[in-house]
Amino acid sequence: MSGDRQPRTLRAALPGPPERRKLGKILPHRNNQHRGLTQTLARNQTDQNLSFALISSLKESDTLVTSSPTSWNEAKRRLIPAMVLGTTLEWYDMFLYGSASALLFGKLFFPAGDPVTGVALAFAVFGVGYAARPLGAVVFGHIGDRLGRKATLVATLILMGGATTLMGLLPTYAAIGFVAPLLLVILRLLQGMAAGAEYAGALVMLSEAAPRERRGFFSSIPGIGIYLGIILSSAAVSAIFLLPEEDLYSWGWRVPFLISAVLVVIGIYVRRGISESPVFAAVEEEKAARKTPIVQVLRTSKLRLIQAILLSSGVVLTAPIVLTYSLVYSEQQGTDRAIPLVGTLIGALLAVLVVPSAGQLTDKYGRKPVYYVLAIMLAVFPFLFFGLLSTNIAGLVLLAHALAAPMAWAMTGAQASYLSELFPSDIRLSGVALARELSGSLLAAPGPLIALGLAGMLGGAPWLVAGMVALLAVATIITLKTLPETRGLDLTKTSEERKNGGEAATYRDHVVSKEG
């Protein structure tokens, strides 16, 4: 630490000139005795504040970045289940729609005719949800950076679950004509808005609360919820396909959407009991919260935003290709519908183990080395994946989906802490949410439609689709070369503090601090 500059915690504890002047006015200054007594009291007050600051600082390094008496071991019992449950609901809802759009909604919500056209229209509505996600990132990111992370997490949960439940109550095209797809689009927009900050809010909350030496592991845990959501939605869709076709298309398809209401009630109950992020509490106490955090992101962190978008791009595009488009591709190959759904289930089960393991590896070896390895694996994965699907052999199709866990989904665990550490505390949720959701709207939203078009150019062969995913993995590798290593970075620093200290110095100092 340079010169006589004191740590932020100590500076906050020391009384400044206004406090010393106020203290000096307590006693009269008519003679030297009175002045000496005043100075003694001031020194005693300073020593007391300094001692308290030192004790608080020692507590911070071992547990939370806060002076709260609640220890991390106590806080995580409520916080981790609350984050995982909410993220599970979000991705249950998102992937339930993805599966339904590929297998059911073309017939239910669009005019009868060419089945490929019906699927394309259902995919277009799927893309609408992704297009709405940046708007959700702006709205709920603003709430999270201004009013608190907890407020965002409760609001997104209610909106997401409510929209999905209402989907299960919609009349079909056969009942009300074009009003049916219109209502579907509106609910899909609400789903997308809620998703715009749900996962980002969860990973930011855990990044800011966890001990810095285990931040990679704990911040990756909300990623488990993504794959638990896939497991639940895959199981639900697989179960309804056991029904006779008449029951499936009359009432069976509604059941998985209505189940969302139960998950919402459980999620709200759990999330109401969590405490606010200690880092946000510090920002609020210092009145450092931005009036318009999204404007601050665009004004001061444009490069970081672009880098974070590219960092997320490969895995963001892979998700709709593997989980949505591949269902259509397998069906075109003549594969039984149940096989890729079971494969998706296997891949998600493995991801529940792989994702936190990737986060833990970033704590041990650093964010960049682990991310490099995963990006290289992602570049190879789509060719292997579609090669196995093309065989139309049940065992190899299942293997293809199982390989998605270590070769693609593991990146979810590695990126959580990295994204949080790239943005300062006063604009962190807005920055992380916007980066993830812009990549989603630009890539994941049109992903299935682009995949249909690229495959059509080669007569149904998927190799251009695989090349598109590999290209983004290469872009991720190039982006990594421009980014610093951030493992163990102090997350309490605001935009002004990073600017005044120099951002490069910010990343250097945390390494020196760790080694020292």
C-alpha positions, 0 to 999 in steps of 0.5 A: 500500500502506497505512502500514508494512504490508509485502508478504506475501512480505517479511513471510514473509522477515523473522525474527519475535520468536522467531527474533530471540530465538533468534539473541540466545541464540547469544552471551552477553550479559555485556557491551556488546561481545557485545551489539553483535556479536549485534545486528550478526549479527541485522541482517546476517541480516535484510538477507540475508533481505530481499534474497532476498525482493526477488529472489523478489518480482521473479521472481514478477511476471514468471513464476510466483507462486512462488519455484520455479526452474522458469520458466513457459516450461518448466512450460507444456510439460508442464502445458498438454498434461496439462490439455487431455488430461484435459479432452478425456477427460472431455468425450469420455466425457460427450458420448459418453453424451449422443449415445448416450442420444439415439440408441441407449440408449433401444433398448439399455437400456430395455424395447421400446415407445414410442420417446419413452419410451425416449429420456426414460428414457435422458435421465433416466440422463443427468441422473443423471450431472449430479446426481452432479457436486456430490458430486464437486465436494465430494469432489474439491474437498476433495482439491484444496484439502487435498492438492493440485490434482495429486491431484484431477486424477489421481483424476478422470481414472482414475474417469471413464475407468474408468466409461466403459470399463465402459459399453462392456462392459455387457450390454443389456436384452435380455440381463439385463433391468432389471439393465442400466439399473441398472448403467448408472445406477451407472456414470453416477453415477461418471462424474458424480462424476469430472466434478465437479472435472476441468475445474474442477481444470484451469482452477484449476491453469493460473490459478494457474500462468500469468503474471497478465497472460496468465491469461485466455488460459492458463486458457481452454486447458482449455476447448479440451479440452471441444470436442476431446472433443466432436469425438472423440465426434461422430466416433466416433458418426458412424463407427459409424452407417455400420455396418449397423443389426444390427452397430451395435446388436450390437457397434458401439455399444461401440467408442467407449466402449472407446476411452476406456481408451486415452485414460486411459492416455495422460492418466495418463502425462502428468499424473504428470509435472506439478508442483503448483500454485505457489499451493497449494504456498504455501498448504501451506507456510503451513499455511493449508489448510482442514480442511473447505474446502467448509464454509468456502465455505458459511460465508464465500463464499455470495454469491460462490458464488451469483454464480458459479453464475449466471455459469455458468448460461447456457452450462451449460444451452446445452450439453445443449440444443444437443448432446443435445436438438437431436439429437432435435428434428432427428430429429423434423423428419425431418433425416438423423441424420448432419447434426446430428452433422456440425454438432456437429463443425463447431461444436466445431472452431470452438470450439477457435479461439474459446475461447482467443480469448475468454480472450485478449480478457479479458486485453486488455479485462477480464473483465466487458466481454467477458462482457457481450458474450458474454451478450448474444449468448447471449440471441439465439442459441437463437432463431436456432439453432432457427429454422435447425434448423426449416428442415430444410435441411442447409446451414442446420442445419450453420450453426446448429451452427457459430454455437454457437461464437462465440455460446455456446461462447466463454463457456467461455473468458471464464469460466475466469479469472473464476471462479478470481479470485472465490475465495481460494486456500485454498478456490478449487478447492472454490468453482469446482467447486461453482459449476459443478456446482451449476449443472450439476445444477440446469440441465443435468441436467434440461435435455433432459427439460425441453426435451422437456416445453416443446416438447410444450406447443407441439406440438413447437415449440422456442420455450419452450426458446429462451426458457429459455436466453435467460432465463438469459443475462439472469440472467448479465447482471444478475449481472455488474452485482454483480461486480467486475472481477478482471483481474490479481488476486493469486491467492495471498491466502487467505480470512483475508487477503481478510477482514482486508484487506477483499474490496472493498479486495482488488479495488481494490488489484490495479487500483492495483498494475497502474496504478502 
